[in-house]
C-alpha cells in the first residue's frame, strides 16, 4: 500500500491554483493531513477564495471540514448579502491505495434564480484543476451520484440529465466502479440498470413502431450522454420539474422522469482517452458563453437602471451587488442626498454588514446545520481580521484584531505553562 502523500509538493511557480496556500490556515494537524492527501498545501482562506468566484456577488464559506483515514471533506456555501443560501456543495477528497486521487461531489444545489450562470461548471473547473494538480495517476477522478434531490420539499430530478450532459460517464464502465465513498447498499446503479429503466419508460410512453425502434437503441448506448441527447423529430413528451411542465425530447424526458434512477457517475481527469472529455468541453464552452452573455446583459440593464431609476437598482444591489459597484455608489452618494440612507445601506450590505443579522434571523426561523456553520465561520472571520466578503476592502476594527491577538497570546501562555508543569 502506497502512502497517501506519495506525490511531491510542487514548487509554487508551477501551481495552477494560485493562492490556495496563502492566508488564514486550517488547524495545524488538519492542514498537515490535507496536504498529504492533496499532494500540496492549502489554507482555509485559499480554498475559500478558490470557490468564491463561482457565483458573482456572493459570499463564499468553507465549513464543516472533517478528516478521514485517507482523505477529508468540506462543505461550500454561497450566500447573498443578507445570508440567504444561493448554492451549496459538499466535496470529499480521498487518496486511494493505488495513489489515485478522488474528489466526490454531493448535496449539490443552486437556487432557481441563480441558474443559468454556469455555477456547477465553474465549480467543476476548479475541482478538475485541483485533482490534476494533486495527482497525475490515470485513475484520478471526480465522482458523484447523478440524480435528484429535494429542493424546498419538492424532489427535482435534474442531476440524472445534467451530469450526463457534462461528460460524466457510468462509473461501472471502469475498473474502479462506483465510488466507495458512497454507500450504495446492494444496489449498483449503472449502464445496464439504466437500459432496463429506459425500456420500462418506453413501455409506458411509446407505441409500435416507435417503441420497437427505441428498444433497439436502448441496447446500443454505452454512455449516459448518448441517451441524454436522444431525439427523434416529431416525438416529445411532457416533463414536470418542480412546478413547471414543458415538452422535452425523448432522452431528456426519460432522464428527468421517475423511471430513471440515480446512477454512479465519474469524470476521469487525467485519462486522455476518456470519452466524456470532448462532451464536457463542448458543454462547458457553450454554457459558459451563455452565462457570460447573460451576465453582460444583466449588468448593462442594471447600469441603465442605476442611471434612470436608482431606487430600484439599489434594492437589487443590496442583495447581491459586487464590489465593482462601490465607487459608483459612493459617487451617487455625493449627488443624491435624498437617497443617502438607502445608498449607505447598500454599501454596508456589499461590505458584509448585514450578514450576521441575516444569518441570526435564519436561525431563529429555521435552524439548520448549514446556516449555523456559516454563522460560526463569519464570526471567526471578524475575530481574525479576514474580511472574507465579496469586496475584500479594508481591515476589520482594531478591537477584533486586538481580541484575536490576545486570544492567541493566552493560548500560547497556557500551553507553555502546561509544558513547564
C-alpha positions, 0 to 999 in steps of 0.5 A, a space after each residue: 500500500 502506497 502512502 497517501 502523500 506519495 506525490 511531491 509538493 510542487 514548487 509554487 511557480 508551477 501551481 495552477 491554483 494560485 493562492 490556495 496556500 496563502 492566508 488564514 490556515 486550517 488547524 495545524 494537524 488538519 492542514 498537515 493531513 490535507 496536504 498529504 492527501 492533496 499532494 500540496 498545501 492549502 489554507 482555509 482562506 485559499 480554498 475559500 477564495 478558490 470557490 468564491 468566484 463561482 457565483 458573482 456577488 456572493 459570499 463564499 464559506 468553507 465549513 464543516 471540514 472533517 478528516 478521514 483515514 485517507 482523505 477529508 471533506 468540506 462543505 461550500 456555501 454561497 450566500 447573498 448579502 443578507 445570508 440567504 443560501 444561493 448554492 451549496 456543495 459538499 466535496 470529499 477528497 480521498 487518496 486511494 491505495 493505488 495513489 489515485 486521487 478522488 474528489 466526490 461531489 454531493 448535496 449539490 444545489 443552486 437556487 432557481 434564480 441563480 441558474 443559468 450562470 454556469 455555477 456547477 461548471 465553474 465549480 467543476 473547473 476548479 475541482 478538475 484543476 485541483 485533482 490534476 494538480 494533486 495527482 497525475 495517476 490515470 485513475 484520478 477522478 471526480 465522482 458523484 451520484 447523478 440524480 435528484 434531490 429535494 429542493 424546498 420539499 419538492 424532489 427535482 430530478 435534474 442531476 440524472 440529465 445534467 451530469 450526463 450532459 457534462 461528460 460524466 460517464 457510468 462509473 461501472 464502465 471502469 475498473 474502479 466502479 462506483 465510488 466507495 465513498 458512497 454507500 450504495 447498499 446492494 444496489 449498483 446503479 449503472 449502464 445496464 440498470 439504466 437500459 432496463 429503466 429506459 425500456 420500462 419508460 418506453 413501455 409506458 410512453 411509446 407505441 409500435 413502431 416507435 417503441 420497437 425502434 427505441 428498444 433497439 437503441 436502448 441496447 446500443 448506448 454505452 454512455 449516459 450522454 448518448 441517451 441524454 441527447 436522444 431525439 427523434 423529430 416529431 416525438 416529445 413528451 411532457 416533463 414536470 420539474 418542480 412546478 413547471 411542465 414543458 415538452 422535452 425530447 425523448 432522452 431528456 424526458 426519460 432522464 428527468 422522469 421517475 423511471 430513471 434512477 440515480 446512477 454512479 457517475 465519474 469524470 476521469 481527469 487525467 485519462 486522455 482517452 476518456 470519452 466524456 472529455 470532448 462532451 464536457 468541453 463542448 458543454 462547458 464552452 457553450 454554457 459558459 458563453 451563455 452565462 457570460 452573455 447573460 451576465 453582460 446583459 444583466 449588468 448593462 440593464 442594471 447600469 441603465 437602471 442605476 442611471 434612470 431609476 436608482 431606487 430600484 437598482 439599489 434594492 437589487 444591489 443590496 442583495 447581491 451587488 459586487 464590489 465593482 459597484 462601490 465607487 459608483 455608489 459612493 459617487 451617487 452618494 455625493 449627488 443624491 442626498 435624498 437617497 443617502 440612507 438607502 445608498 449607505 445601506 447598500 454599501 454596508 450590505 456589499 461590505 458584509 454588514 448585514 450578514 450576521 443579522 441575516 444569518 441570526 434571523 435564519 436561525 431563529 426561523 429555521 435552524 439548520 446545520 448549514 446556516 449555523 456553520 456559516 454563522 460560526 465561520 463569519 464570526 471567526 472571520 471578524 475575530 481574525 481580521 479576514 474580511 472574507 466578503 465579496 469586496 475584500 476592502 479594508 481591515 476589520 476594527 482594531 478591537 477584533 484584531 486586538 481580541 484575536 491577538 490576545 486570544 492567541 497570546 493566552 493560548 500560547 501562555 497556557 500551553 507553555 505553562 502546561 509544558 513547564 508543569 
